[in-house]
Amino acid sequence: MNKPLMAKATAVWLVDNTTLSFKQIADFCGMHELEVQGVADGDVAVGVKGFDPVASNQLDASEIEKGQKDPRHKLKLKHNPAAEGEEKRRGPRYTPLSKRQDRPAAILWLVKFHPELADSQIAKLVGTTKPTIASIRDRTHWNIQNIQPIDPVALGLCRQSELDAAVQKAAKRKAADGGAMTDDERRKLLSTETSLAMSDEPRLPSSIAGLENFSLTREEESAKDDDLDADSFFNLPASDDGDEDEDR
């Protein structure tokens, strides 16, 4: 279903200026009914100015009148070319000015821990450009010495679900290309829920596998203790009593 232009602001206007039910407004604006209730309670869209859908030619006033008389009536969105494809985001994600300085750290984290991601995926996740990603990959970025890798989810540049989806997509692409993955790469390609559910038990290297239960027996330990004496710890020369008597 197509959403009206500035759906949340439209919901604010409908809540403030009509007696439509929360469900009617939610269906029209593509929101959840509880979210519209939050708008009415002042918990959601705080500070958002209402946007008149009638003045913007997205809704007829007669539709509002029908909806107020009949709670079962569904509002019909008028065709508005400006509202088409509003949910489809093209190009890099918009990043607020306050968070743009964090993008290099997020890019470095993605390049380091998820090298399977394509530049286009990284650009979409954190809202950057391919030349910036290339400069960080090649370590030619002007501030590369001061950049520390930080999870973009922790920085608020993308959602964990978006990162997981991008990683899974990269995994399918790599599998289709026939590229072999190491165990560490397979772990990185898992979703967050799967990774957290995995045990943290360390694995022994294959070169020493089978030696985890190796131990000396009690007889062998006692035999080794018997072979040791005080002289073995001190390289003392053998005493010669005869030479001492001659010197006297």
DOVORO-199978 format. One record per atom (N, C-alpha, C): residue in one letter; x, y, z; atom name. Coordinates in steps of 0.001 Angstrom, whole numbers. Layout:
<nodes>
NODE	residu	c1	c2	c3	atome
NODE	A	X	Y	Z	CA
...
</nodes>
This chain:
<nodes>
NODE	residu	c1	c2	c3	atome
NODE	M	844	-1187	0	N
NODE	M	0	0	0	CA
NODE	M	884	1243	0	C
NODE	N	538	2241	-844	N
NODE	N	1289	3482	-901	CA
NODE	N	997	4327	328	C
NODE	K	2032	4966	814	N
NODE	K	1874	5839	1971	CA
NODE	K	1760	7280	1504	C
NODE	P	1101	8094	2285	N
NODE	P	1068	9516	1938	CA
NODE	P	2428	10153	2148	C
NODE	L	2635	11260	1501	N
NODE	L	3883	11989	1672	CA
NODE	L	3979	12483	3111	C
NODE	M	5154	12285	3735	N
NODE	M	5365	12659	5138	CA
NODE	M	4309	11997	6016	C
NODE	A	4335	10665	6027	N
NODE	A	3287	9878	6670	CA
NODE	A	3130	10207	8157	C
NODE	K	4236	10333	8872	N
NODE	K	4135	10577	10313	CA
NODE	K	3568	11963	10598	C
NODE	A	4007	12943	9820	N
NODE	A	3478	14291	9995	CA
NODE	A	1992	14342	9624	C
NODE	T	1615	13529	8618	N
NODE	T	198	13442	8244	CA
NODE	T	-621	12840	9372	C
NODE	A	-66	11811	10030	N
NODE	A	-753	11199	11165	CA
NODE	A	-937	12204	12291	C
NODE	V	65	13029	12519	N
NODE	V	-40	14055	13561	CA
NODE	V	-1192	15007	13242	C
NODE	W	-1294	15413	11984	N
NODE	W	-2363	16336	11594	CA
NODE	W	-3736	15690	11753	C
NODE	L	-3881	14433	11340	N
NODE	L	-5168	13755	11440	CA
NODE	L	-5584	13547	12901	C
NODE	V	-4607	13262	13758	N
NODE	V	-4920	13091	15181	CA
NODE	V	-5395	14404	15784	C
NODE	D	-4766	15511	15377	N
NODE	D	-5084	16813	15976	CA
NODE	D	-6336	17455	15394	C
NODE	N	-6694	17107	14155	N
NODE	N	-7746	17850	13471	CA
NODE	N	-8965	17015	13088	C
NODE	T	-8977	15738	13404	N
NODE	T	-10125	14905	13055	CA
NODE	T	-10488	14014	14237	C
NODE	T	-11610	13338	14089	N
NODE	T	-12036	12360	15104	CA
NODE	T	-11945	10942	14551	C
NODE	L	-11087	10750	13572	N
NODE	L	-10883	9416	13007	CA
NODE	L	-10293	8497	14060	C
NODE	S	-10580	7223	13943	N
NODE	S	-10037	6257	14898	CA
NODE	S	-8546	6039	14640	C
NODE	F	-7869	5519	15659	N
NODE	F	-6439	5251	15508	CA
NODE	F	-6192	4249	14386	C
NODE	K	-7087	3278	14242	N
NODE	K	-6923	2257	13207	CA
NODE	K	-7060	2868	11816	C
NODE	Q	-8005	3778	11650	N
NODE	Q	-8185	4416	10345	CA
NODE	Q	-6941	5229	9965	C
NODE	I	-6427	5972	10933	N
NODE	I	-5230	6778	10661	CA
NODE	I	-4023	5876	10406	C
NODE	A	-3913	4794	11185	N
NODE	A	-2791	3876	11018	CA
NODE	A	-2833	3220	9638	C
NODE	D	-4012	2785	9202	N
NODE	D	-4126	2153	7888	CA
NODE	D	-3798	3135	6770	C
NODE	F	-4218	4359	6920	N
NODE	F	-3983	5358	5874	CA
NODE	F	-2507	5754	5791	C
NODE	C	-1864	5871	6949	N
NODE	C	-471	6344	6989	CA
NODE	C	554	5214	6980	C
NODE	G	85	3959	6962	N
NODE	G	1029	2845	6952	CA
NODE	G	1771	2694	8263	C
NODE	M	1100	2969	9368	N
NODE	M	1710	2864	10688	CA
NODE	M	964	1834	11520	C
NODE	H	1508	1533	12694	N
NODE	H	826	632	13612	CA
NODE	H	-153	1437	14453	C
NODE	E	-1253	792	14834	N
NODE	E	-2279	1470	15608	CA
NODE	E	-1729	1999	16932	C
NODE	L	-846	1232	17572	N
NODE	L	-252	1684	18839	CA
NODE	L	660	2890	18624	C
NODE	E	1279	2947	17443	N
NODE	E	2143	4086	17146	CA
NODE	E	1304	5358	17006	C
NODE	V	132	5229	16389	N
NODE	V	-764	6382	16278	CA
NODE	V	-1265	6793	17654	C
NODE	Q	-1534	5808	18500	N
NODE	Q	-1946	6121	19870	CA
NODE	Q	-827	6861	20598	C
NODE	G	411	6466	20324	N
NODE	G	1552	7171	20909	CA
NODE	G	1642	8609	20430	C
NODE	V	1252	8837	19175	N
NODE	V	1205	10212	18664	CA
NODE	V	180	11024	19439	C
NODE	A	-980	10420	19684	N
NODE	A	-2035	11115	20425	CA
NODE	A	-1620	11380	21871	C
NODE	D	-852	10468	22455	N
NODE	D	-425	10619	23853	CA
NODE	D	792	11526	23998	C
NODE	G	1389	11895	22880	N
NODE	G	2570	12749	22936	CA
NODE	G	3859	12002	23148	C
NODE	D	3851	10665	22990	N
NODE	D	5063	9867	23174	CA
NODE	D	5799	9628	21860	C
NODE	V	5122	9764	20733	N
NODE	V	5700	9523	19413	CA
NODE	V	5599	10800	18590	C
NODE	A	6599	11019	17735	N
NODE	A	6622	12188	16843	CA
NODE	A	6573	13496	17630	C
NODE	V	7298	13541	18712	N
NODE	V	7342	14767	19516	CA
NODE	V	8052	15860	18715	C
NODE	G	7434	17006	18611	N
NODE	G	8028	18115	17880	CA
NODE	G	7776	18098	16387	C
NODE	V	7090	17060	15882	N
NODE	V	6788	16975	14453	CA
NODE	V	5567	17836	14154	C
NODE	K	5693	18704	13188	N
NODE	K	4584	19574	12807	CA
NODE	K	3645	18828	11877	C
NODE	G	2354	18940	12130	N
NODE	G	1370	18244	11315	CA
NODE	G	1377	18695	9866	C
NODE	F	1116	17746	8964	N
NODE	F	1111	18012	7528	CA
NODE	F	-290	17723	6992	C
NODE	D	-931	18744	6443	N
NODE	D	-2326	18657	6003	CA
NODE	D	-2412	17839	4711	C
NODE	P	-3028	16640	4738	N
NODE	P	-3137	15831	3518	CA
NODE	P	-4174	16372	2529	C
NODE	V	-5126	17165	3027	N
NODE	V	-6135	17754	2129	CA
NODE	V	-5512	18889	1325	C
NODE	A	-4758	19754	2007	N
NODE	A	-4113	20875	1322	CA
NODE	A	-3039	20408	355	C
NODE	S	-2426	19265	636	N
NODE	S	-1384	18728	-244	CA
NODE	S	-1949	17821	-1333	C
NODE	N	-3266	17790	-1445	N
NODE	N	-3942	17034	-2502	CA
NODE	N	-3682	15529	-2407	C
NODE	Q	-3639	15027	-1176	N
NODE	Q	-3465	13588	-974	CA
NODE	Q	-4743	12919	-463	C
NODE	L	-5662	13723	28	N
NODE	L	-6883	13185	621	CA
NODE	L	-8016	14183	439	C
NODE	D	-9162	13662	56	N
NODE	D	-10340	14520	-80	CA
NODE	D	-10981	14741	1285	C
NODE	A	-11545	15940	1461	N
NODE	A	-12229	16240	2717	CA
NODE	A	-13442	15335	2909	C
NODE	S	-14045	14915	1793	N
NODE	S	-15199	14015	1888	CA
NODE	S	-14810	12666	2468	C
NODE	E	-13576	12232	2224	N
NODE	E	-13096	10967	2787	CA
NODE	E	-13001	11069	4310	C
NODE	I	-12564	12195	4787	N
NODE	I	-12469	12385	6237	CA
NODE	I	-13866	12371	6853	C
NODE	E	-14823	13028	6186	N
NODE	E	-16186	13048	6700	CA
NODE	E	-16790	11641	6752	C
NODE	K	-16552	10853	5711	N
NODE	K	-17055	9476	5694	CA
NODE	K	-16417	8660	6812	C
NODE	G	-15145	8845	6992	N
NODE	G	-14435	8095	8029	CA
NODE	G	-14893	8459	9427	C
NODE	Q	-15200	9715	9652	N
NODE	Q	-15649	10132	10984	CA
NODE	Q	-17054	9603	11285	C
NODE	K	-17866	9420	10234	N
NODE	K	-19213	8891	10432	CA
NODE	K	-19206	7367	10564	C
NODE	D	-18308	6715	9846	N
NODE	D	-18257	5253	9847	CA
NODE	D	-16841	4791	10213	C
NODE	P	-16633	4252	11427	N
NODE	P	-15289	3813	11838	CA
NODE	P	-14723	2695	10966	C
NODE	R	-15585	2016	10207	N
NODE	R	-15110	921	9348	CA
NODE	R	-14646	1419	7982	C
NODE	H	-14877	2682	7703	N
NODE	H	-14497	3242	6396	CA
NODE	H	-12979	3413	6321	C
NODE	K	-12410	2985	5200	N
NODE	K	-10972	3127	4979	CA
NODE	K	-10712	4323	4073	C
NODE	L	-9850	5189	4516	N
NODE	L	-9523	6381	3749	CA
NODE	L	-8771	5996	2473	C
NODE	K	-9127	6655	1395	N
NODE	K	-8505	6373	102	CA
NODE	K	-7511	7475	-244	C
NODE	L	-6303	7068	-500	N
NODE	L	-5250	8016	-849	CA
NODE	L	-5387	8428	-2313	C
NODE	K	-5369	9728	-2538	N
NODE	K	-5422	10221	-3901	CA
NODE	K	-4065	10024	-4565	C
NODE	H	-4078	9902	-5872	N
NODE	H	-2822	9723	-6594	CA
NODE	H	-1990	10991	-6492	C
NODE	N	-794	10828	-5948	N
NODE	N	114	11969	-5802	CA
NODE	N	1489	11546	-6300	C
NODE	P	1908	12011	-7456	N
NODE	P	3209	11581	-8001	CA
NODE	P	4376	11845	-7061	C
NODE	A	4249	12891	-6232	N
NODE	A	5353	13218	-5319	CA
NODE	A	5532	12186	-4227	C
NODE	A	4464	11418	-3941	N
NODE	A	4528	10432	-2864	CA
NODE	A	4910	9051	-3358	C
NODE	E	5036	8871	-4655	N
NODE	E	5354	7546	-5195	CA
NODE	E	6784	7156	-4837	C
NODE	G	6902	5930	-4367	N
NODE	G	8233	5411	-4059	CA
NODE	G	8914	6102	-2901	C
NODE	E	8133	6672	-1983	N
NODE	E	8756	7355	-850	CA
NODE	E	9551	6394	23	C
NODE	E	9082	5143	121	N
NODE	E	9765	4160	966	CA
NODE	E	11040	3633	314	C
NODE	K	11139	3768	-1008	N
NODE	K	12318	3259	-1706	CA
NODE	K	13425	4293	-1604	C
NODE	R	14460	3952	-913	N
NODE	R	15567	4863	-728	CA
NODE	R	16617	4602	-1793	C
NODE	R	16947	5627	-2549	N
NODE	R	17935	5497	-3611	CA
NODE	R	19213	6199	-3181	C
NODE	G	20337	5577	-3492	N
NODE	G	21606	6170	-3145	CA
NODE	G	21945	5960	-1684	C
NODE	P	22998	6627	-1218	N
NODE	P	23430	6457	176	CA
NODE	P	22379	6935	1161	C
NODE	R	22407	6336	2344	N
NODE	R	21511	6720	3429	CA
NODE	R	21878	8116	3922	C
NODE	Y	20848	8883	4274	N
NODE	Y	21106	10209	4849	CA
NODE	Y	21630	10038	6273	C
NODE	T	22711	10698	6558	N
NODE	T	23320	10632	7889	CA
NODE	T	23278	12007	8524	C
NODE	P	22754	12117	9748	N
NODE	P	22726	13427	10413	CA
NODE	P	24121	14004	10565	C
NODE	L	24199	15327	10624	N
NODE	L	25493	15994	10732	CA
NODE	L	26244	15553	11975	C
NODE	S	25526	15290	13059	N
NODE	S	26177	14927	14315	CA
NODE	S	26865	13570	14259	C
NODE	K	26486	12731	13279	N
NODE	K	27047	11383	13203	CA
NODE	K	27966	11185	12000	C
NODE	R	28113	12180	11164	N
NODE	R	28921	12010	9957	CA
NODE	R	30393	11795	10280	C
NODE	Q	30844	12352	11404	N
NODE	Q	32245	12167	11770	CA
NODE	Q	32533	10729	12215	C
NODE	D	31472	9956	12506	N
NODE	D	31654	8572	12948	CA
NODE	D	31692	7586	11787	C
NODE	R	31391	8050	10586	N
NODE	R	31325	7120	9460	CA
NODE	R	32655	6431	9153	C
NODE	P	33805	7118	9172	N
NODE	P	35065	6413	8904	CA
NODE	P	35319	5262	9868	C
NODE	A	34976	5452	11153	N
NODE	A	35169	4372	12126	CA
NODE	A	34269	3192	11805	C
NODE	A	33045	3457	11375	N
NODE	A	32120	2382	11001	CA
NODE	A	32593	1667	9741	C
NODE	I	33092	2423	8777	N
NODE	I	33595	1810	7536	CA
NODE	I	34782	900	7843	C
NODE	L	35692	1363	8684	N
NODE	L	36857	552	9036	CA
NODE	L	36430	-726	9736	C
NODE	W	35402	-650	10591	N
NODE	W	34906	-1849	11275	CA
NODE	W	34328	-2843	10267	C
NODE	L	33562	-2360	9324	N
NODE	L	32949	-3239	8322	CA
NODE	L	34009	-3844	7418	C
NODE	V	34989	-3047	7025	N
NODE	V	36058	-3552	6158	CA
NODE	V	36892	-4599	6878	C
NODE	K	37094	-4403	8187	N
NODE	K	37945	-5310	8959	CA
NODE	K	37234	-6608	9315	C
NODE	F	35993	-6511	9771	N
NODE	F	35298	-7689	10280	CA
NODE	F	34341	-8319	9270	C
NODE	H	34019	-7609	8221	N
NODE	H	33147	-8164	7178	CA
NODE	H	33702	-7816	5804	C
NODE	P	34875	-8350	5481	N
NODE	P	35486	-8026	4177	CA
NODE	P	34683	-8560	2999	C
NODE	E	33724	-9456	3269	N
NODE	E	32915	-10002	2178	CA
NODE	E	31892	-9005	1663	C
NODE	L	31621	-7939	2424	N
NODE	L	30649	-6946	2000	CA
NODE	L	31181	-6134	826	C
NODE	A	30319	-5903	-157	N
NODE	A	30690	-5074	-1295	CA
NODE	A	30665	-3605	-903	C
NODE	D	31386	-2781	-1656	N
NODE	D	31415	-1349	-1355	CA
NODE	D	30018	-742	-1432	C
NODE	S	29213	-1239	-2361	N
NODE	S	27856	-706	-2489	CA
NODE	S	27033	-1009	-1245	C
NODE	Q	27255	-2179	-620	N
NODE	Q	26533	-2517	603	CA
NODE	Q	26966	-1636	1761	C
NODE	I	28269	-1408	1879	N
NODE	I	28772	-551	2955	CA
NODE	I	28264	870	2773	C
NODE	A	28262	1346	1533	N
NODE	A	27771	2699	1262	CA
NODE	A	26309	2848	1651	C
NODE	K	25530	1795	1422	N
NODE	K	24115	1840	1763	CA
NODE	K	23895	1753	3261	C
NODE	L	24741	1002	3966	N
NODE	L	24566	824	5408	CA
NODE	L	24868	2097	6191	C
NODE	V	25973	2750	5875	N
NODE	V	26412	3886	6696	CA
NODE	V	26270	5222	5982	C
NODE	G	25763	5227	4738	N
NODE	G	25549	6489	4043	CA
NODE	G	26822	7186	3652	C
NODE	T	27683	6483	2906	N
NODE	T	28953	7068	2494	CA
NODE	T	29135	6860	993	C
NODE	T	30308	7162	493	N
NODE	T	30593	7027	-934	CA
NODE	T	31691	5998	-1158	C
NODE	K	31734	5464	-2368	N
NODE	K	32727	4439	-2690	CA
NODE	K	34171	4963	-2619	C
NODE	P	34465	6194	-3053	N
NODE	P	35845	6685	-2889	CA
NODE	P	36301	6726	-1436	C
NODE	T	35385	7069	-520	N
NODE	T	35754	7072	899	CA
NODE	T	36055	5669	1384	C
NODE	I	35242	4696	963	N
NODE	I	35477	3304	1352	CA
NODE	I	36810	2821	792	C
NODE	A	37091	3168	-469	N
NODE	A	38344	2744	-1095	CA
NODE	A	39554	3329	-377	C
NODE	S	39448	4576	75	N
NODE	S	40577	5199	771	CA
NODE	S	40844	4527	2116	C
NODE	I	39780	4036	2759	N
NODE	I	39971	3345	4041	CA
NODE	I	40472	1928	3806	C
NODE	R	39990	1277	2752	N
NODE	R	40521	-65	2417	CA
NODE	R	42016	1	2107	C
NODE	D	42417	1014	1343	N
NODE	D	43817	1158	936	CA
NODE	D	44661	1872	1980	C
NODE	R	44000	2311	3078	N
NODE	R	44681	3043	4149	CA
NODE	R	45348	4312	3620	C
NODE	T	44658	4987	2693	N
NODE	T	45142	6265	2169	CA
NODE	T	44298	7430	2672	C
NODE	H	43353	7140	3553	N
NODE	H	42508	8196	4120	CA
NODE	H	43381	9174	4910	C
NODE	W	43047	10448	4820	N
NODE	W	43897	11469	5438	CA
NODE	W	44019	11307	6947	C
NODE	N	43018	10672	7588	N
NODE	N	43037	10540	9053	CA
NODE	N	43100	9077	9480	C
NODE	I	43658	8217	8637	N
NODE	I	43614	6775	8894	CA
NODE	I	44341	6405	10177	C
NODE	Q	45343	7147	10574	N
NODE	Q	46102	6802	11776	CA
NODE	Q	45291	6997	13048	C
NODE	N	44270	7832	12997	N
NODE	N	43477	8130	14192	CA
NODE	N	42112	7463	14191	C
NODE	I	41832	6661	13170	N
NODE	I	40520	6021	13071	CA
NODE	I	40556	4682	13789	C
NODE	Q	39605	4462	14682	N
NODE	Q	39456	3191	15379	CA
NODE	Q	38164	2521	14913	C
NODE	P	38198	1207	14612	N
NODE	P	36978	524	14130	CA
NODE	P	35907	453	15214	C
NODE	I	34705	883	14880	N
NODE	I	33565	849	15806	CA
NODE	I	32356	306	15065	C
NODE	D	31611	-558	15725	N
NODE	D	30414	-1169	15152	CA
NODE	D	29426	-77	14722	C
NODE	P	29001	-76	13446	N
NODE	P	28042	952	12997	CA
NODE	P	26708	876	13723	C
NODE	V	26343	-322	14209	N
NODE	V	25094	-435	14971	CA
NODE	V	25215	315	16285	C
NODE	A	26373	192	16944	N
NODE	A	26604	905	18202	CA
NODE	A	26636	2412	17988	C
NODE	L	27067	2837	16801	N
NODE	L	27107	4265	16497	CA
NODE	L	25753	4803	16065	C
NODE	G	24798	3904	15824	N
NODE	G	23475	4339	15402	CA
NODE	G	23383	4682	13931	C
NODE	L	24333	4190	13128	N
NODE	L	24319	4473	11697	CA
NODE	L	23453	3493	10918	C
NODE	C	23184	2333	11489	N
NODE	C	22305	1359	10837	CA
NODE	C	21729	434	11900	C
NODE	R	20721	-326	11515	N
NODE	R	20119	-1292	12430	CA
NODE	R	20851	-2623	12333	C
NODE	Q	20760	-3411	13422	N
NODE	Q	21378	-4735	13418	CA
NODE	Q	20739	-5627	12371	C
NODE	S	19433	-5515	12178	N
NODE	S	18744	-6327	11170	CA
NODE	S	19240	-5995	9770	C
NODE	E	19541	-4717	9501	N
NODE	E	20054	-4324	8193	CA
NODE	E	21459	-4875	7965	C
NODE	L	22285	-4844	9013	N
NODE	L	23635	-5395	8897	CA
NODE	L	23582	-6902	8677	C
NODE	D	22724	-7592	9429	N
NODE	D	22588	-9042	9263	CA
NODE	D	22126	-9393	7860	C
NODE	A	21172	-8631	7334	N
NODE	A	20660	-8907	5991	CA
NODE	A	21748	-8714	4943	C
NODE	A	22563	-7667	5102	N
NODE	A	23646	-7421	4150	CA
NODE	A	24695	-8530	4210	C
NODE	V	24998	-8989	5425	N
NODE	V	25989	-10062	5586	CA
NODE	V	25482	-11368	4982	C
NODE	Q	24207	-11684	5215	N
NODE	Q	23635	-12901	4644	CA
NODE	Q	23619	-12836	3122	C
NODE	K	23334	-11685	2582	N
NODE	K	23337	-11521	1128	CA
NODE	K	24739	-11717	562	C
NODE	A	25731	-11179	1272	N
NODE	A	27118	-11359	842	CA
NODE	A	27523	-12826	912	C
NODE	A	27008	-13544	1920	N
NODE	A	27326	-14975	2048	CA
NODE	A	26760	-15765	869	C
NODE	K	25534	-15464	485	N
NODE	K	24923	-16166	-648	CA
NODE	K	25662	-15862	-1945	C
NODE	R	26068	-14611	-2102	N
NODE	R	26795	-14242	-3321	CA
NODE	R	28144	-14957	-3391	C
NODE	K	28823	-15046	-2242	N
NODE	K	30125	-15703	-2230	CA
NODE	K	29985	-17202	-2469	C
NODE	A	28920	-17802	-1900	N
NODE	A	28678	-19227	-2125	CA
NODE	A	28344	-19502	-3587	C
NODE	A	27601	-18591	-4214	N
NODE	A	27256	-18769	-5622	CA
NODE	A	28482	-18648	-6523	C
NODE	D	29433	-17815	-6095	N
NODE	D	30664	-17659	-6877	CA
NODE	D	31638	-18807	-6667	C
NODE	G	31339	-19681	-5684	N
NODE	G	32201	-20829	-5431	CA
NODE	G	33401	-20528	-4579	C
NODE	G	33404	-19411	-3905	N
NODE	G	34540	-19065	-3060	CA
NODE	G	34527	-19847	-1757	C
NODE	A	35690	-20362	-1356	N
NODE	A	35795	-21120	-108	CA
NODE	A	35911	-20156	1058	C
NODE	M	35227	-20485	2161	N
NODE	M	35245	-19638	3352	CA
NODE	M	35910	-20371	4507	C
NODE	T	36644	-19620	5298	N
NODE	T	37254	-20192	6487	CA
NODE	T	36215	-20259	7603	C
NODE	D	36593	-20923	8726	N
NODE	D	35673	-21021	9858	CA
NODE	D	35355	-19646	10429	C
NODE	D	36370	-18762	10494	N
NODE	D	36128	-17419	11021	CA
NODE	D	35169	-16644	10136	C
NODE	E	35282	-16814	8830	N
NODE	E	34372	-16125	7910	CA
NODE	E	32958	-16647	8058	C
NODE	R	32817	-17953	8259	N
NODE	R	31476	-18512	8437	CA
NODE	R	30819	-17970	9698	C
NODE	R	31618	-17802	10761	N
NODE	R	31060	-17251	11996	CA
NODE	R	30609	-15810	11781	C
NODE	K	31364	-15033	11000	N
NODE	K	31005	-13646	10741	CA
NODE	K	29726	-13544	9923	C
NODE	L	29439	-14562	9119	N
NODE	L	28268	-14521	8256	CA
NODE	L	27004	-14941	8965	C
NODE	L	27112	-15359	10232	N
NODE	L	25926	-15746	10974	CA
NODE	L	25191	-14512	11476	C
NODE	S	23905	-14677	11708	N
NODE	S	23123	-13578	12268	CA
NODE	S	23506	-13370	13727	C
NODE	T	23069	-12261	14278	N
NODE	T	23403	-11943	15668	CA
NODE	T	22854	-12986	16626	C
NODE	E	21592	-13403	16419	N
NODE	E	20975	-14374	17313	CA
NODE	E	21723	-15700	17290	C
NODE	T	22126	-16145	16095	N
NODE	T	22840	-17415	15984	CA
NODE	T	24212	-17327	16612	C
NODE	S	24885	-16191	16399	N
NODE	S	26226	-16035	16959	CA
NODE	S	26197	-16039	18480	C
NODE	L	25185	-15372	19071	N
NODE	L	25098	-15322	20529	CA
NODE	L	24739	-16666	21119	C
NODE	A	24043	-17508	20335	N
NODE	A	23634	-18815	20846	CA
NODE	A	24756	-19839	20791	C
NODE	M	25837	-19542	20074	N
NODE	M	26934	-20500	19940	CA
NODE	M	27741	-20554	21228	C
NODE	S	28294	-21732	21522	N
NODE	S	29105	-21903	22728	CA
NODE	S	30435	-21200	22560	C
NODE	D	30996	-20760	23679	N
NODE	D	32272	-20063	23661	CA
NODE	D	33448	-21000	23922	C
NODE	E	33231	-22319	23887	N
NODE	E	34290	-23273	24184	CA
NODE	E	35377	-23190	23125	C
NODE	P	36613	-22914	23499	N
NODE	P	37680	-22798	22503	CA
NODE	P	38025	-24155	21907	C
NODE	R	38447	-24132	20657	N
NODE	R	38851	-25359	19989	CA
NODE	R	40365	-25446	19945	C
NODE	L	40886	-26684	20166	N
NODE	L	42320	-26892	20115	CA
NODE	L	42789	-26932	18669	C
NODE	P	43991	-26411	18408	N
NODE	P	44531	-26536	17056	CA
NODE	P	44664	-28000	16669	C
NODE	S	44542	-28265	15375	N
NODE	S	44587	-29646	14907	CA
NODE	S	45931	-30306	15179	C
NODE	S	46999	-29488	15303	N
NODE	S	48330	-30067	15514	CA
NODE	S	48478	-30714	16881	C
NODE	I	47674	-30281	17868	N
NODE	I	47770	-30877	19206	CA
NODE	I	46469	-31541	19605	C
NODE	A	45609	-31814	18637	N
NODE	A	44344	-32477	18945	CA
NODE	A	44612	-33872	19492	C
NODE	G	43882	-34288	20502	N
NODE	G	44044	-35601	21105	CA
NODE	G	44920	-35587	22343	C
NODE	L	45576	-34438	22629	N
NODE	L	46467	-34359	23792	CA
NODE	L	45807	-33696	24987	C
NODE	E	44485	-33375	24845	N
NODE	E	43847	-32648	25932	CA
NODE	E	43733	-33476	27202	C
NODE	N	43743	-34824	27105	N
NODE	N	43632	-35694	28278	CA
NODE	N	44973	-36297	28677	C
NODE	F	46060	-35826	28055	N
NODE	F	47373	-36387	28332	CA
NODE	F	47859	-35937	29708	C
NODE	S	48399	-36883	30496	N
NODE	S	48980	-36549	31797	CA
NODE	S	49952	-37651	32199	C
NODE	L	50909	-37313	33032	N
NODE	L	51863	-38291	33524	CA
NODE	L	51202	-39154	34595	C
NODE	T	51521	-40427	34609	N
NODE	T	50990	-41309	35650	CA
NODE	T	51741	-41058	36950	C
NODE	R	51179	-41580	38054	N
NODE	R	51800	-41369	39365	CA
NODE	R	53162	-42047	39436	C
NODE	E	53286	-43269	38814	N
NODE	E	54565	-43975	38853	CA
NODE	E	55630	-43192	38116	C
NODE	E	55234	-42586	36930	N
NODE	E	56217	-41840	36161	CA
NODE	E	56657	-40590	36911	C
NODE	E	55715	-39945	37607	N
NODE	E	56075	-38758	38360	CA
NODE	E	57021	-39101	39504	C
NODE	S	56730	-40223	40215	N
NODE	S	57594	-40602	41324	CA
NODE	S	58968	-41024	40834	C
NODE	A	59018	-41679	39663	N
NODE	A	60309	-42099	39116	CA
NODE	A	61160	-40890	38779	C
NODE	K	60508	-39839	38219	N
NODE	K	61267	-38652	37887	CA
NODE	K	61761	-37959	39153	C
NODE	D	60962	-37990	40230	N
NODE	D	61395	-37368	41473	CA
NODE	D	62583	-38104	42081	C
NODE	D	62618	-39447	41921	N
NODE	D	63719	-40220	42491	CA
NODE	D	65027	-39942	41780	C
NODE	D	64987	-39588	40526	N
NODE	D	66220	-39368	39759	CA
NODE	D	66881	-38054	40120	C
NODE	L	66160	-37192	40832	N
NODE	L	66718	-35885	41146	CA
NODE	L	67386	-35918	42506	C
NODE	D	68549	-35275	42639	N
NODE	D	69222	-35128	43919	CA
NODE	D	69780	-33709	44007	C
NODE	A	70360	-33406	45145	N
NODE	A	70825	-32040	45356	CA
NODE	A	71953	-31674	44414	C
NODE	D	72843	-32664	44130	N
NODE	D	74004	-32353	43288	CA
NODE	D	73600	-31994	41868	C
NODE	S	72421	-32493	41452	N
NODE	S	72004	-32204	40085	CA
NODE	S	71609	-30752	39916	C
NODE	F	71288	-30049	41007	N
NODE	F	70921	-28647	40936	CA
NODE	F	72133	-27732	41044	C
NODE	F	73266	-28224	41612	N
NODE	F	74464	-27410	41785	CA
NODE	F	75631	-28129	41122	C
NODE	N	76286	-27455	40218	N
NODE	N	77441	-28037	39528	CA
NODE	N	78681	-27882	40416	C
NODE	L	78710	-28697	41488	N
NODE	L	79842	-28622	42409	CA
NODE	L	80934	-29594	41974	C
NODE	P	82199	-29182	42062	N
NODE	P	83286	-30122	41705	CA
NODE	P	83407	-31223	42755	C
NODE	A	83866	-32368	42306	N
NODE	A	84028	-33503	43233	CA
NODE	A	85111	-33166	44253	C
NODE	S	84876	-33504	45537	N
NODE	S	85833	-33187	46602	CA
NODE	S	87009	-34161	46551	C
NODE	D	88212	-33663	46822	N
NODE	D	89415	-34497	46818	CA
NODE	D	90138	-34269	48142	C
NODE	D	89919	-35174	49123	N
NODE	D	90491	-35008	50455	CA
NODE	D	92002	-35133	50447	C
NODE	G	92530	-35947	49528	N
NODE	G	93980	-36171	49485	CA
NODE	G	94727	-34913	49162	C
NODE	D	94222	-34117	48237	N
NODE	D	94924	-32894	47839	CA
NODE	D	94956	-31894	48978	C
NODE	E	93870	-31856	49762	N
NODE	E	93864	-30917	50872	CA
NODE	E	94889	-31295	51920	C
NODE	D	95109	-32617	52161	N
NODE	D	96085	-33027	53179	CA
NODE	D	97480	-32678	52714	C
NODE	E	97789	-32823	51410	N
NODE	E	99128	-32533	50921	CA
NODE	E	99447	-31060	51072	C
NODE	D	98424	-30196	50846	N
NODE	D	98685	-28750	50945	CA
NODE	D	99045	-28394	52369	C
NODE	R	98464	-29090	53336	N
NODE	R	98758	-28785	54720	CA
NODE	R	100170	-29252	55085	C
</nodes>
